[in-house]
Amino acid sequence: MPLYGIGTVARLTGVKPDTLRVWERRYHLGASHKSPTGRRQYTQTDLDHLQLISALVQSGTRIGEIANSDRKTLEHLLESSTGTAAAAPRPRVTFVGQRLAGWLEEHQGYLAKCNARITSSSVIEFLEAASSREFQCDALVVESTSLGPEAWRRLNSARECLGDPCLMILADSISDHWREELDRAGVASAPFPPEPTELAYYLAHGITERETEAGHSSLADLVSRRPHSFSDKQLRDLQEASLDGYQKLVSMVQDLNELEDTCASRDGDTWQQAASNAVIYALVRQARWLTERALETAVSPHGRS
């Protein structure tokens, strides 16, 4: 189970650490765990809950009104108040291998978009246990020192027990023969330690591509959206109103909304292209958010006085 420090949670929620501490004191919205030294440790469930709280607060809801609400209520409020549906369920990803578990400790940001199960047991131990346990996952990331016929047979057997997830193999070395075999089987492979951007691409694109082909979702459905401050109707009303020359600002927000949707639906044939698309989307989203802040200032009584 991944655990996040308060700094990581602050970055992923957009809420300052000091504010998180205040929420903990006043509303009991704290971390579920603490380290032996007393440092706050947030679980994935804690993070998901705080992201919903943060989205609603950014849309204008008062923290005191929602602090004690459960997840279902928060998701309903977010959709009804902003017109933005709650984020799609995170894919279930199982990471296997002692070195991989250690690597993830230093790169926890890659766990933010998935429900992670991390095991530091050896691949053989995991494969033996997988056949006797009842759990499934959407993706399996395995760290292995080598790959041969017996290991490949065991991996395929484990995949059947886990619900036939996507598979990525991270190995110190993979022969050309086995790389061709993996390509034919639709299995991703990379050296260990992985290139961070390549792993991020696999988690974001590889799983999504498989689900899309199966008709479960589209790429845009899995993009985490920052809530909009103005609905389409509000923007149309502002465009028709006299704003002392600020109609251009309204148009900019409308254009950036459209551009953000376009960027969210873009795909890439390679992980490099997908990474570039992700950066472009993030920058456009930030530009839209900043422009909304400017428009809010323009239409507020203080800004217009």
C-alpha positions, 0 to 999 in steps of 0.5 A: 500500500503506497503511503504519501508524505504531506509534501506529496499530498500538497502537490497532488491536491493543490492544498498547502501543507499548512492548510492540510494541518489546519484541516486535520485539527479542525475537521479530522481530515488527516493522514491515516498513519504516522511514521515511528518519528511522528510524520504524517503518512497518507494512504491512497484513500486519504489522497483520493478523499482530499482531492475531492475536497480540494476540487469542491473548495476550489469551486467555491464550496466551504470546507466546513460544509463538506468536511464530514461528507463521504466519498459518494456525497463528495462525488455527487456534489462535484458533478452537480456544482461544477458539471465535472464528473469525478475522476474515473476509477484508477487502474489496479496495478500490481508491482512485483520485485524487491528492487522495483519496490525500492525504486517506487519508494523514491518515485511515488508520484507514479503511484498517484494515478493507480491503485497500487499493490506492491510486493517485494517478494521474488517473482517466483514467490509471487507467481506461486502465491498468485495461483492460490489467491483471489485478486485481480488487477488491470496491469502487472509490472514485473522486475526480473533479472532474466527471462526464459521459457519457464519464467515466461510460462509462469508469468502467463499462468499468473496472468490468467489468475489475475484476470489477464492484465496488461504485462510489463517486464523490467529486466537487466537484459532481454535478448533480441529473441525474447524481445521479439516474442514479447512484442508478438504477445503484446507485452511491454518490456524495458531495462531496469531501472525503468526510464520514468517517462516510459513507465508513466506512458505505460501506466497512462497509455498502455492500460487505457489503450487496452480498455479502449479497444475493449470498449470500456473507456476513452483516453479522455475519460481517464484524464484528471480534470481541474474543475472549471470556475465558469459553466458554458452558460455563465460564459455566454451570459458574461459574453453578452454582458457589458464588462468594460472591454473584458469580453476578450477575456471571456473569449480566451476562457472559452477558447482554452476550454475547447483547446483543453478538451482537444488536448485531453483527447490526443493520443501518441504512437510512441511514449515520447509523443504521449509524454509531449502531449501530456506536457502540452495538456498540463500547460493548457490546463494551467493557462485556462485556470490562470485566465479564469482567475483573471476573469473572476477578478474582472467580474468581481465587485472589487475588480470592477470598482 
